[in-house]
Amino acid sequence: MKLGPFKKIVILTGAGISAESGINTFRDSNGLWEQHRMEDVATPEAFKRDPQLVWRFYSMRRIQAAQAHPNRAHEALVKFAKTPGQEIHLITQNVDDLHHRADPTDHLPPLCMHGSLNQSRCMNCGTIYFDDHAYFDLKGDYAPQGTILCSSSQKASVDYLHHYKLDYRDFLPLSPCCKAAIRPHIVWFGEIPFHMTKINNLLTDADLFVSIGTSGQVYPAAGFLQIAKMSGATTVCINKEEIPQSQWIDHFIQGHASVEVPKFFESLT
């Protein structure tokens, strides 16, 4: 496939790019986590009702993410970002830190539209902290532990939560700023994703839009192909399976991200 040249390229990544690194969604075929519906651990109402349960879930996600490593697809995007003469932007639906770890010098900093596992937020004033602690272990027992989610620069930041002596309530940390509950800095069901104004501007200005490892089921990201195509972009989808937005896709590449992403972006250079 020969495409281009393109001046402004926008890339969207979803769960498929991280699946090959061992990141799962903690869902089984019934949409449950440890017999709890996802709505029981990933909504504002769930956190208000049972913050320990919610933090157990996100502690396990942090531990799992810390054990994973970037794969060839993550690395290929960083390599491509170093290509001169092109403006490249990365949007991710993922909350793991694999894009960051593949790119420690920030050649391609992602817009994390669903938040990040290595951040927590004060429920009172909204201050965001870097936080790579898991407050429960994989068995669900209260066992605070550090992970490797935060980079050296994040740990050196004044916003690194563990520079401060934390107070706790019901085994969960309170924010240094307000002594209020802190929550994972994650977009939960019913909440508006982050960076949407900037993302919409990028989509309408793109010459090339590439969707990688997304199911096309979760909105608003499921609408990005249509927005980009109707704004004049060439659209490409790389995924293991076909997705519902086929009418908005110019080129569909079926396969594993770790195989197809390096091949596709090498063809652009």
GISULCOR-V180263 format. One record per pair of residues at least 4 apart in sequence whose ideal C-beta (glycine too) atoms are under 7 Angstrom apart, sorted by sequence separation. I is the first residue (numbers start at 1). J is the second residue. D is the distance in Angstrom with one decimal. If there is no record, write none. Layout:
i->I j->J d->D
i->I j->J d->D
This chain:
i->13 j->17 d->4.5
i->15 j->19 d->5.9
i->19 j->23 d->6.3
i->27 j->31 d->5.7
i->28 j->32 d->5.8
i->32 j->36 d->6.3
i->36 j->40 d->4.2
i->38 j->42 d->5.3
i->39 j->43 d->5.4
i->42 j->46 d->6.6
i->44 j->48 d->6.4
i->45 j->49 d->6.1
i->46 j->50 d->6.5
i->47 j->51 d->5.3
i->50 j->54 d->6.6
i->51 j->55 d->6.0
i->52 j->56 d->6.3
i->53 j->57 d->6.8
i->54 j->58 d->6.5
i->55 j->59 d->5.8
i->56 j->60 d->6.7
i->57 j->61 d->6.6
i->58 j->62 d->6.3
i->59 j->63 d->6.5
i->60 j->64 d->6.3
i->61 j->65 d->6.2
i->62 j->66 d->6.3
i->63 j->67 d->6.7
i->64 j->68 d->6.7
i->70 j->74 d->3.8
i->72 j->76 d->6.0
i->73 j->77 d->6.9
i->74 j->78 d->6.9
i->75 j->79 d->6.4
i->76 j->80 d->6.3
i->77 j->81 d->6.4
i->97 j->101 d->5.7
i->98 j->102 d->6.2
i->99 j->103 d->6.3
i->103 j->107 d->5.6
i->112 j->116 d->4.9
i->115 j->119 d->6.7
i->122 j->126 d->6.1
i->136 j->140 d->5.7
i->137 j->141 d->5.2
i->150 j->154 d->4.2
i->152 j->156 d->6.3
i->153 j->157 d->6.8
i->168 j->172 d->6.3
i->175 j->179 d->6.6
i->187 j->191 d->4.9
i->192 j->196 d->6.7
i->195 j->199 d->5.4
i->196 j->200 d->6.2
i->197 j->201 d->6.6
i->198 j->202 d->6.4
i->199 j->203 d->6.4
i->200 j->204 d->6.4
i->201 j->205 d->6.3
i->202 j->206 d->6.2
i->218 j->222 d->5.8
i->219 j->223 d->5.9
i->223 j->227 d->6.0
i->224 j->228 d->6.1
i->225 j->229 d->6.0
i->226 j->230 d->6.0
i->227 j->231 d->6.2
i->229 j->233 d->6.2
i->239 j->243 d->6.0
i->242 j->246 d->6.2
i->245 j->249 d->6.3
i->255 j->259 d->5.5
i->256 j->260 d->6.5
i->257 j->261 d->5.0
i->259 j->263 d->6.8
i->260 j->264 d->5.9
i->261 j->265 d->6.4
i->262 j->266 d->6.0
i->263 j->267 d->6.6
i->265 j->269 d->6.9
i->18 j->23 d->4.0
i->32 j->37 d->6.2
i->33 j->38 d->6.4
i->36 j->41 d->5.7
i->41 j->46 d->5.7
i->70 j->75 d->6.0
i->103 j->108 d->5.5
i->121 j->126 d->6.2
i->122 j->127 d->4.5
i->136 j->141 d->6.3
i->150 j->155 d->5.1
i->155 j->160 d->5.1
i->168 j->173 d->5.7
i->169 j->174 d->5.8
i->174 j->179 d->4.9
i->175 j->180 d->5.2
i->217 j->222 d->6.1
i->228 j->233 d->4.1
i->255 j->260 d->4.2
i->27 j->33 d->6.6
i->31 j->37 d->6.8
i->40 j->46 d->5.2
i->121 j->127 d->7.0
i->136 j->142 d->5.8
i->137 j->143 d->4.1
i->154 j->160 d->6.2
i->168 j->174 d->6.5
i->174 j->180 d->6.3
i->187 j->193 d->5.2
i->203 j->209 d->6.7
i->216 j->222 d->5.0
i->229 j->235 d->4.9
i->237 j->243 d->6.4
i->246 j->252 d->7.0
i->26 j->33 d->4.6
i->31 j->38 d->6.2
i->39 j->46 d->6.7
i->47 j->54 d->4.8
i->81 j->88 d->5.1
i->92 j->99 d->6.0
i->121 j->128 d->5.1
i->135 j->142 d->7.0
i->136 j->143 d->6.3
i->166 j->173 d->4.7
i->167 j->174 d->4.6
i->174 j->181 d->6.5
i->175 j->182 d->4.9
i->187 j->194 d->6.6
i->214 j->221 d->6.4
i->228 j->235 d->5.7
i->253 j->260 d->5.1
i->33 j->41 d->6.1
i->46 j->54 d->5.7
i->80 j->88 d->6.9
i->137 j->145 d->6.9
i->166 j->174 d->6.6
i->174 j->182 d->6.9
i->90 j->99 d->6.7
i->119 j->128 d->5.5
i->120 j->129 d->5.3
i->135 j->144 d->5.3
i->172 j->181 d->6.8
i->173 j->182 d->5.8
i->15 j->25 d->6.4
i->119 j->129 d->6.6
i->150 j->160 d->6.8
i->166 j->176 d->7.0
i->225 j->235 d->5.5
i->242 j->252 d->6.7
i->27 j->38 d->6.7
i->99 j->110 d->4.6
i->119 j->130 d->6.0
i->120 j->131 d->4.0
i->133 j->144 d->5.7
i->134 j->145 d->5.3
i->253 j->264 d->6.2
i->41 j->53 d->6.1
i->118 j->130 d->6.0
i->119 j->131 d->6.2
i->133 j->145 d->6.8
i->164 j->176 d->4.0
i->167 j->179 d->6.1
i->225 j->237 d->7.0
i->237 j->249 d->4.7
i->41 j->54 d->5.3
i->77 j->90 d->6.6
i->118 j->131 d->6.6
i->133 j->146 d->6.0
i->134 j->147 d->5.8
i->211 j->224 d->7.0
i->235 j->248 d->6.0
i->118 j->132 d->5.1
i->132 j->146 d->6.2
i->211 j->225 d->5.9
i->235 j->249 d->5.3
i->236 j->250 d->6.6
i->240 j->254 d->6.8
i->132 j->147 d->4.7
i->209 j->224 d->7.0
i->235 j->250 d->4.9
i->236 j->251 d->4.7
i->237 j->252 d->5.1
i->238 j->253 d->4.6
i->239 j->254 d->6.9
i->240 j->255 d->6.8
i->41 j->57 d->4.1
i->132 j->148 d->7.0
i->209 j->225 d->6.8
i->234 j->250 d->5.4
i->240 j->256 d->6.5
i->95 j->112 d->6.9
i->132 j->149 d->3.9
i->236 j->253 d->6.8
i->90 j->108 d->5.0
i->92 j->110 d->4.5
i->132 j->150 d->4.1
i->91 j->110 d->6.8
i->95 j->114 d->5.5
i->97 j->116 d->6.8
i->209 j->228 d->3.6
i->226 j->245 d->6.5
i->229 j->248 d->4.3
i->238 j->257 d->6.3
i->88 j->108 d->6.3
i->90 j->110 d->4.4
i->91 j->111 d->4.8
i->92 j->112 d->5.8
i->93 j->113 d->6.2
i->95 j->115 d->5.6
i->97 j->117 d->6.6
i->130 j->150 d->5.0
i->225 j->245 d->4.6
i->90 j->111 d->6.9
i->92 j->113 d->7.0
i->93 j->114 d->5.5
i->95 j->116 d->5.6
i->96 j->117 d->6.0
i->97 j->118 d->5.5
i->203 j->224 d->5.8
i->91 j->113 d->6.0
i->95 j->117 d->4.9
i->206 j->228 d->5.3
i->226 j->248 d->4.7
i->238 j->260 d->5.0
i->204 j->227 d->6.7
i->222 j->245 d->6.8
i->225 j->248 d->4.2
i->238 j->261 d->6.0
i->33 j->57 d->6.2
i->74 j->98 d->5.3
i->78 j->102 d->5.2
i->130 j->154 d->4.3
i->196 j->220 d->7.0
i->203 j->227 d->4.5
i->209 j->233 d->4.6
i->225 j->249 d->6.3
i->74 j->99 d->6.0
i->78 j->103 d->4.5
i->82 j->107 d->5.7
i->203 j->228 d->4.8
i->208 j->233 d->6.0
i->214 j->239 d->6.7
i->81 j->107 d->4.3
i->207 j->233 d->6.0
i->208 j->234 d->5.1
i->209 j->235 d->5.0
i->210 j->236 d->4.7
i->211 j->237 d->4.6
i->212 j->238 d->4.8
i->213 j->239 d->6.1
i->238 j->264 d->6.3
i->75 j->102 d->5.3
i->81 j->108 d->3.7
i->130 j->157 d->6.0
i->193 j->220 d->6.5
i->204 j->231 d->4.3
i->206 j->233 d->4.4
i->207 j->234 d->6.9
i->216 j->243 d->3.3
i->68 j->96 d->6.7
i->70 j->98 d->4.7
i->74 j->102 d->3.8
i->203 j->231 d->6.5
i->210 j->238 d->6.9
i->215 j->243 d->6.2
i->216 j->244 d->4.9
i->78 j->107 d->5.8
i->130 j->159 d->5.7
i->133 j->162 d->6.7
i->142 j->171 d->4.9
i->214 j->243 d->6.9
i->216 j->245 d->5.0
i->68 j->98 d->6.4
i->78 j->108 d->5.8
i->129 j->159 d->5.3
i->130 j->160 d->4.8
i->131 j->161 d->4.3
i->26 j->57 d->6.9
i->65 j->96 d->4.4
i->70 j->101 d->5.4
i->77 j->108 d->6.0
i->118 j->149 d->3.8
i->128 j->159 d->6.8
i->129 j->160 d->6.9
i->130 j->161 d->6.4
i->65 j->97 d->6.3
i->70 j->102 d->3.7
i->117 j->149 d->6.1
i->118 j->150 d->5.1
i->129 j->161 d->4.0
i->26 j->60 d->6.9
i->26 j->61 d->6.7
i->135 j->172 d->6.4
i->23 j->64 d->6.7
i->120 j->161 d->6.3
i->23 j->65 d->6.4
i->213 j->257 d->5.0
i->23 j->68 d->5.3
i->212 j->257 d->5.7
i->22 j->68 d->4.9
i->21 j->68 d->4.4
i->104 j->151 d->6.7
i->21 j->69 d->5.9
i->127 j->175 d->6.6
i->21 j->70 d->6.5
i->212 j->261 d->6.0
i->21 j->71 d->4.9
i->127 j->177 d->4.9
i->20 j->71 d->4.9
i->100 j->151 d->6.5
i->124 j->175 d->6.9
i->65 j->117 d->5.3
i->97 j->149 d->5.3
i->125 j->177 d->5.7
i->122 j->175 d->3.8
i->125 j->178 d->5.4
i->124 j->178 d->4.0
i->62 j->117 d->5.3
i->122 j->177 d->5.5
i->17 j->73 d->5.0
i->61 j->117 d->5.9
i->122 j->178 d->5.5
i->124 j->180 d->3.7
i->17 j->74 d->6.8
i->123 j->180 d->5.1
i->128 j->185 d->5.6
i->122 j->180 d->5.6
i->123 j->181 d->4.6
i->123 j->182 d->6.5
i->122 j->182 d->5.7
i->123 j->183 d->5.7
i->121 j->182 d->6.3
i->120 j->182 d->4.5
i->121 j->183 d->5.7
i->120 j->183 d->6.6
i->120 j->184 d->5.9
i->121 j->185 d->4.5
i->120 j->185 d->5.7
i->11 j->77 d->6.6
i->119 j->185 d->3.7
i->116 j->185 d->6.1
i->62 j->132 d->7.0
i->115 j->185 d->4.8
i->63 j->134 d->5.0
i->115 j->186 d->4.1
i->62 j->134 d->4.6
i->114 j->186 d->6.5
i->115 j->187 d->5.2
i->23 j->96 d->5.3
i->114 j->187 d->4.5
i->59 j->134 d->3.9
i->63 j->138 d->6.0
i->18 j->94 d->5.3
i->59 j->135 d->5.1
i->9 j->86 d->6.0
i->21 j->98 d->5.9
i->59 j->136 d->4.1
i->18 j->96 d->5.5
i->60 j->138 d->6.0
i->7 j->86 d->6.3
i->8 j->87 d->4.7
i->9 j->88 d->4.8
i->10 j->89 d->5.0
i->11 j->90 d->5.0
i->12 j->91 d->4.9
i->13 j->92 d->4.6
i->14 j->93 d->4.7
i->15 j->94 d->6.5
i->114 j->193 d->6.0
i->115 j->194 d->6.5
i->6 j->86 d->6.7
i->7 j->87 d->6.2
i->11 j->91 d->6.9
i->13 j->93 d->6.9
i->14 j->94 d->6.8
i->18 j->98 d->5.6
i->55 j->135 d->5.2
i->56 j->136 d->4.6
i->113 j->193 d->4.2
i->10 j->91 d->6.8
i->13 j->94 d->6.3
i->55 j->136 d->6.5
i->66 j->147 d->3.7
i->113 j->194 d->5.5
i->66 j->148 d->4.9
i->112 j->194 d->6.8
i->113 j->195 d->5.6
i->66 j->149 d->5.5
i->56 j->140 d->5.3
i->63 j->147 d->6.4
i->65 j->149 d->6.2
i->111 j->195 d->4.6
i->62 j->147 d->5.3
i->113 j->199 d->6.5
i->62 j->149 d->6.1
i->111 j->198 d->6.6
i->111 j->199 d->6.3
i->95 j->186 d->5.8
i->91 j->199 d->5.8
i->113 j->221 d->6.9
i->89 j->202 d->5.2
i->55 j->172 d->5.8
i->52 j->170 d->6.5
i->52 j->171 d->6.7
i->52 j->172 d->6.6
i->51 j->172 d->5.9
i->93 j->214 d->6.7
i->93 j->218 d->6.9
i->58 j->184 d->4.6
i->93 j->221 d->5.4
i->51 j->181 d->6.5
i->47 j->183 d->5.6
i->73 j->212 d->7.0
i->44 j->188 d->6.0
i->43 j->188 d->5.0
i->42 j->188 d->4.9
i->43 j->189 d->4.9
i->44 j->190 d->7.0
i->42 j->189 d->5.6
i->43 j->190 d->5.9
i->39 j->189 d->5.9
i->73 j->257 d->4.0
i->77 j->261 d->7.0
i->73 j->258 d->4.9
i->76 j->261 d->5.0
i->80 j->265 d->4.1
i->72 j->258 d->4.4
i->76 j->262 d->3.9
i->83 j->269 d->5.4
i->71 j->258 d->4.7
i->73 j->261 d->3.9
i->77 j->265 d->7.0
i->80 j->268 d->7.0
i->73 j->262 d->6.9
i->76 j->265 d->5.3
i->80 j->269 d->6.8
i->72 j->262 d->5.5
i->10 j->202 d->5.0
i->10 j->203 d->6.3
i->17 j->212 d->5.3
i->10 j->206 d->4.2
i->16 j->212 d->6.8
i->17 j->213 d->4.1
i->8 j->205 d->5.8
i->9 j->206 d->6.8
i->16 j->213 d->2.2
i->8 j->206 d->5.4
i->9 j->207 d->6.8
i->14 j->212 d->7.0
i->15 j->213 d->6.1
i->16 j->214 d->6.7
i->8 j->207 d->4.9
i->9 j->208 d->4.6
i->10 j->209 d->5.0
i->11 j->210 d->4.8
i->12 j->211 d->4.9
i->13 j->212 d->4.8
i->14 j->213 d->4.6
i->7 j->207 d->5.6
i->12 j->212 d->6.8
i->13 j->213 d->5.9
i->14 j->214 d->3.3
i->6 j->207 d->4.2
i->11 j->212 d->6.6
i->14 j->215 d->6.6
i->6 j->208 d->4.2
i->12 j->214 d->6.3
i->12 j->221 d->6.5
i->12 j->224 d->5.7
i->10 j->228 d->6.9
i->16 j->239 d->6.1
i->16 j->240 d->6.3
i->3 j->234 d->6.4
i->20 j->256 d->6.3
i->20 j->257 d->6.3
i->20 j->258 d->4.8
i->17 j->257 d->4.6
i->16 j->257 d->5.5
i->1 j->251 d->6.4
i->4 j->268 d->5.6
i->2 j->267 d->6.9
i->3 j->268 d->6.5
i->1 j->267 d->5.9
